[in-house]
Amino acid sequence: MVTKTINSSIFTPTWPAAALAAAQVGALQTTRQGGVSQGVYQGFNLGYHVGDDDALVAQNRALLNASLPAPAHYVQQVHGTHIHILSDQSDTSHIEADGLFTRCAQTPLAIMTADCLPVLLASDDGEEIAALHCGWRSLQGGIIEKAIPLFNAPAAKISAWLGPAIGPLAFEVGAEVKAQFLALDSAHELAFKPHGDKFLANLPLLATQKLKGLGVTAIADAQQCTYSLAEQYFSYRRDGQTGRMASVIWRK
């Protein structure tokens, strides 16, 4: 679901029709294409923490920032549920969190992924935005349930975009992962398909179920599998040592 390709490295998400009234919110999704990284990080790697040359990562981030109104804010992602509320332009690079929320304008929020599900949220009036890193641990732990109450807007006036992530035909998990989700809601059974003695998990469906359960119904899914689209996306499950993409959202 792509509305516009800015260059070979970046595209703009397609949001639900009701979202982003008066075009007050911008968003970008990077791929692995373009960029200056080499070897296993070949292309547009934006992660300093994966072993790539810092100077090359800095060049890649500068390329991304050229498409943004200001340098993107990143956090140290730990597969948890903490969401940092950004109220000014302070440095967030040393903050451990898996989500960012702000009402500030011209303040891009970035989440890095290489299989986990990026979720971008925006109130329909464009006044509030969030970016979430939704691996299975963060989803099971309740990161979405923590994010929605941060908005002054009611859930029915919030739109969500689910970015590229490992798809439901590739994400193998153990029975213990399924059990943890079923302990939360038996409806999550639909997001797990038997696969030998394990299961294939559907991260976008789990996120969608949680969002709808909270009253968010305007949801768009990129439906792009990072694992299977090797030329377009980094994938930790596929390659092990690899780079990271970024999903970015900002108030204009």
C-alpha positions as CSV (number, residue, x, y, z in Angstrom):
1,M,0.0,0.0,0.0
2,V,2.1,2.8,-1.3
3,T,0.9,6.3,-2.3
4,K,4.2,7.8,-3.4
5,T,7.8,6.8,-3.7
6,I,10.1,9.6,-2.8
7,N,13.2,7.7,-3.9
8,S,14.4,4.1,-4.0
9,S,14.8,4.2,-0.2
10,I,11.6,5.8,1.1
11,F,7.9,5.6,0.5
12,T,4.9,7.3,2.1
13,P,2.3,5.2,3.9
14,T,-1.3,5.0,2.8
15,W,-3.5,6.0,5.7
16,P,-7.2,5.3,6.3
17,A,-9.4,7.8,4.4
18,A,-10.5,9.6,7.6
19,A,-6.9,10.1,8.8
20,L,-4.7,13.1,8.7
21,A,-7.4,15.8,8.1
22,A,-6.0,18.8,6.3
23,A,-2.7,17.0,5.7
24,Q,-1.5,18.0,9.1
25,V,0.6,14.8,9.6
26,G,3.5,13.4,7.6
27,A,4.9,9.9,7.6
28,L,7.6,7.9,5.9
29,Q,8.8,4.3,5.7
30,T,12.3,3.4,4.7
31,T,13.4,0.2,2.9
32,R,16.9,-1.3,2.6
33,Q,17.4,0.1,-0.9
34,G,19.7,3.1,-1.5
35,G,22.0,4.2,1.3
36,V,25.7,3.7,1.8
37,S,26.1,0.7,4.1
38,Q,28.0,-2.3,2.9
39,G,28.2,-6.1,3.5
40,V,25.4,-7.6,5.6
41,Y,24.1,-4.1,6.1
42,Q,24.0,-3.4,2.4
43,G,21.9,-0.3,1.7
44,F,20.0,2.0,3.9
45,N,20.7,0.8,7.4
46,L,19.6,3.3,10.1
47,G,20.7,1.3,13.2
48,Y,23.9,2.2,15.1
49,H,23.4,-0.8,17.4
50,V,23.8,-3.6,14.9
51,G,27.5,-3.5,14.2
52,D,27.6,-1.3,11.1
53,D,30.2,1.5,10.6
54,D,28.9,4.5,12.6
55,A,30.0,6.9,9.9
56,L,28.0,5.1,7.3
57,V,24.9,5.0,9.6
58,A,25.3,8.7,10.2
59,Q,25.3,9.3,6.4
60,N,22.1,7.1,6.0
61,R,20.4,9.0,8.8
62,A,21.3,12.3,7.1
63,L,19.8,11.0,3.9
64,L,16.5,10.3,5.8
65,N,16.6,13.6,7.6
66,A,16.8,15.4,4.3
67,S,13.2,14.2,3.7
68,L,12.0,15.4,7.2
69,P,11.2,18.8,8.7
70,A,13.8,18.2,11.4
71,P,16.2,15.3,12.5
72,A,14.3,12.2,13.6
73,H,14.0,11.3,17.2
74,Y,15.1,7.7,18.1
75,V,15.1,5.7,21.3
76,Q,16.9,2.6,22.5
77,Q,14.4,-0.1,21.9
78,V,14.3,-3.0,24.3
79,H,11.1,-5.0,23.4
80,G,9.2,-3.5,26.3
81,T,6.1,-1.3,26.7
82,H,7.5,2.0,27.8
83,I,6.4,5.0,25.7
84,H,8.4,8.2,26.0
85,I,6.3,11.4,25.8
86,L,8.3,14.0,23.9
87,S,7.4,17.5,25.0
88,D,10.4,19.4,23.6
89,Q,13.3,18.9,21.2
90,S,15.5,17.2,23.8
91,D,17.8,14.2,22.9
92,T,16.0,10.9,23.2
93,S,18.8,8.6,21.9
94,H,19.7,7.3,25.4
95,I,16.1,6.7,26.5
96,E,15.0,3.0,26.7
97,A,11.5,2.8,25.3
98,D,9.6,1.1,22.5
99,G,7.3,4.0,21.7
100,L,7.3,7.7,21.3
101,F,4.3,10.1,21.6
102,T,4.1,13.9,21.1
103,R,1.9,16.9,20.5
104,C,4.9,18.9,19.3
105,A,5.0,20.1,15.7
106,Q,8.0,19.5,13.4
107,T,9.2,16.7,15.7
108,P,9.6,13.4,13.7
109,L,9.3,10.2,15.8
110,A,11.2,7.2,14.5
111,I,10.9,3.5,15.2
112,M,13.4,1.0,13.8
113,T,12.5,-2.5,12.8
114,A,13.8,-5.5,10.9
115,D,10.8,-7.9,11.3
116,C,8.9,-6.4,14.3
117,L,5.8,-4.5,13.5
118,P,5.9,-0.7,13.3
119,V,2.6,1.0,14.3
120,L,2.1,4.7,13.6
121,L,-0.9,6.5,15.2
122,A,-2.4,9.9,14.6
123,S,-5.5,11.7,15.8
124,D,-7.8,12.7,13.0
125,D,-7.3,16.4,13.9
126,G,-3.5,15.9,13.4
127,E,-2.7,17.2,16.9
128,E,-1.3,14.0,18.4
129,I,0.9,11.3,17.1
130,A,2.7,8.2,18.2
131,A,5.2,5.6,16.9
132,L,5.3,2.1,18.4
133,H,7.8,-0.8,18.1
134,C,5.5,-3.9,18.3
135,G,7.4,-7.2,18.5
136,W,5.4,-10.0,20.1
137,R,6.7,-9.2,23.6
138,S,5.6,-5.6,23.4
139,L,2.3,-6.5,21.9
140,Q,1.7,-9.1,24.6
141,G,2.9,-6.7,27.3
142,G,0.3,-4.1,26.3
143,I,2.2,-1.4,24.5
144,I,-0.9,-0.5,22.4
145,E,-3.1,-0.5,25.5
146,K,-0.6,2.1,27.0
147,A,-0.5,4.2,23.8
148,I,-4.2,4.9,23.1
149,P,-4.9,6.5,26.5
150,L,-2.1,9.0,25.9
151,F,-4.3,10.7,23.3
152,N,-6.8,13.3,24.2
153,A,-8.7,12.3,21.1
154,P,-11.2,9.4,21.5
155,A,-10.2,6.1,20.1
156,A,-12.7,6.5,17.3
157,K,-10.8,9.6,16.2
158,I,-7.4,7.9,16.0
159,S,-6.1,6.2,12.8
160,A,-3.3,3.6,12.7
161,W,-0.9,2.4,10.0
162,L,0.8,-1.0,10.3
163,G,4.1,-1.0,8.5
164,P,6.2,-3.8,7.0
165,A,6.8,-6.7,9.3
166,I,7.5,-10.4,9.2
167,G,4.4,-11.9,7.7
168,P,2.0,-14.6,8.9
169,L,3.5,-17.3,6.7
170,A,7.0,-16.7,8.1
171,F,6.9,-15.9,11.8
172,E,7.3,-19.1,13.6
173,V,6.8,-19.1,17.4
174,G,6.5,-21.7,20.2
175,A,3.4,-22.8,22.0
176,E,4.4,-20.6,25.0
177,V,4.0,-17.5,22.9
178,K,0.5,-18.5,21.8
179,A,-0.4,-19.3,25.4
180,Q,0.6,-15.9,26.6
181,F,-1.7,-14.2,24.1
182,L,-4.6,-16.6,24.7
183,A,-4.3,-15.8,28.4
184,L,-5.1,-12.2,27.4
185,D,-8.0,-12.9,25.0
186,S,-9.2,-16.2,23.5
187,A,-9.9,-14.3,20.2
188,H,-6.1,-14.2,19.6
189,E,-6.5,-17.9,18.6
190,L,-7.2,-16.6,15.1
191,A,-3.7,-15.1,14.9
192,F,-1.9,-18.5,15.3
193,K,-1.8,-21.3,12.8
194,P,-0.3,-24.8,13.5
195,H,3.1,-25.3,11.9
196,G,4.6,-28.7,12.9
197,D,5.0,-28.6,16.7
198,K,5.1,-24.8,16.6
199,F,2.8,-22.0,15.3
200,L,2.9,-19.2,12.7
201,A,1.9,-15.9,14.3
202,N,0.2,-13.0,12.6
203,L,1.6,-9.8,14.2
204,P,-0.5,-7.4,12.1
205,L,-3.7,-9.3,13.1
206,L,-2.7,-9.3,16.8
207,A,-2.2,-5.5,16.6
208,T,-5.4,-5.0,14.7
209,Q,-7.4,-7.1,17.3
210,K,-5.9,-5.0,20.1
211,L,-6.6,-1.7,18.3
212,K,-10.2,-2.6,17.5
213,G,-10.7,-3.8,21.1
214,L,-9.8,-0.3,22.2
215,G,-12.1,1.4,19.7
216,V,-9.6,2.2,16.9
217,T,-11.2,1.1,13.7
218,A,-9.4,3.2,11.0
219,I,-6.5,0.8,10.4
220,A,-4.4,0.4,7.3
221,D,-2.0,-2.5,6.9
222,A,1.0,-2.2,4.6
223,Q,0.9,-6.0,4.1
224,Q,4.6,-6.2,3.3
225,C,6.5,-9.2,4.7
226,T,10.1,-8.2,5.6
227,Y,11.2,-11.9,5.7
228,S,10.1,-12.8,2.2
229,L,11.0,-9.5,0.4
230,A,14.7,-9.8,0.8
231,E,15.7,-7.1,-1.8
232,Q,13.4,-4.5,-0.2
233,Y,13.6,-5.1,3.6
234,F,16.1,-6.1,6.3
235,S,15.0,-9.2,8.3
236,Y,16.6,-10.4,11.5
237,R,14.8,-13.7,11.3
238,R,16.1,-14.3,7.8
239,D,19.6,-13.0,8.0
240,G,20.6,-12.7,11.7
241,Q,23.2,-9.9,11.5
242,T,21.5,-7.1,9.4
243,G,20.4,-3.5,9.3
244,R,17.2,-1.7,10.4
245,M,14.5,0.3,8.6
246,A,12.7,3.2,10.1
247,S,9.0,4.2,10.3
248,V,8.6,7.9,10.9
249,I,5.7,10.2,11.7
250,W,5.5,13.9,12.5
251,R,3.1,16.8,12.9
252,K,3.5,19.4,10.2
